[in-house]
Amino acid sequence: MVLGEIPTTRVSARLQQSPGHLIRVAQQVHTRLWSEHVGADLTAPQFAVLLVLALEPGADQRTVGERASLDKATMAEMVARLVRRGLVLRRRDPADGRRKLLALSQSGAQAVREATGGVVRVQRTLFEPLSSEEQLELVRVMAKIARLEPAQVAVLTDARPMLDAQRAIGYLIRVSQQVHTKLWSEHVGSELTAPQYAVLDALELEPGADQRTVGELASLDKATMAEMVSRLVRRGLVQRRRDPSDGRRNLLSLSPAGQDLLHRSAAGVAQVQLLLLAPLDEDEHEAALALIAKAARL
């Protein structure tokens, strides 16, 4: 495998047809690339905030949050952190004491300049599995799923490296993931998260599979999978036993309670997937799934 290449991931046939799962895996790919090319000093949402301020200096906190697709509580916490780090300047609006006006500090402007090259590389690498035509189509599709206006979206180019956050495919993936999370909360609830559902779904398709295989099918890394299985075992949803032929391997299966919860959740999960793709015409669904799967390296 070429250094820096994102490996292709196994996924169950049912999850391959789930837009929510594909978007989650694409987001994982984006997170890995961000860590590699930008680093840990600045997260993608933080960069979005700083970039909005580079383009709209003096904007109020609410407007910046809307531009960066961050809810009010997340935005308030993030701005407080950026102010403490000396990257953002905050002051009360003299015309309205309830509004907070934001601007980049010199350090904040420098942080944007230093991170932009890495951010461009992240976007390019996300696009690598796709042709030029597919890249344009993926941006269009993801913008629709993210519920963003077409005017807010454009493909990243060398001619405009300093672009607003809405023009980056990584941004579209993140906002689409937020849409999925909101729909999941409304139609499935908090009893089962989307990654937990993926694990239970994989176990229904491959009962008795080893933990590593199930993690691959559910697109979860080793540490996340181990923690999740322990939690599902404690809840009585998954049964775990040592492989008698290899004591290092854990074999997993659904418990009756896990099977019941999986089936009770199925209707809500199906509704989430339908609503996620609702902005697209029905005849676009299959092609859209194929494009997202390509970006997700599936």
C-alpha angles and dihedrals in degrees: 000000000000115000110266093015116140108234120235112250130220115236134177118260093246094050089048086067094047113098091197092056093045091051091049091053091046087053089052089052090050091050092052092048092047091053090050100045105026104023136211100296093082127029122212093253090048090051089050090055093048092047092051089052091049088057098035108031113190094022117152120256095250093053092048090050091052092048091050093042095239124142120240097260095045091047093050092051093046094049091050089053093047091049091052090051090052094242098113132041117213130192139162117262104250089213094050120021091199093065124080118210119208135201137168118260118220088262090051092051089049091049090054092049092048094047098044096080092053092046090053089052090051092054093046092050092049087056096046097098091054134074120237091262092048091050091056091047093048091053090050093048095045092047089056093047089047088053092236125148114254091238089063093060136074137148117266111253138178088243092066112029091153097066134146118269094251091068096063124091090219088058091050091051091051094049091046088053089052090052090051092049091052093048091047091053091050100045106025103024133205099301091088129021122215093253090048090051089051090055093049091045092051090050092052089054095043109025113191093021118151119259094251093054092048090050090053092048091049092043095239126141120240098260095045091047093050092051093045094049091050089053093047090048091051089051091052094242098113132038118215130192138164117261104250089214095049120024091198093065126079117211117209136200137167118264118221088258091052092049090050094049092047091054094043090052096047097087093050092046091051089051091052091053092049093049092045090059095037095107089060126076112254092245089058095058100086094047091045092053091050092052094048090047090054092052088048090052092239 
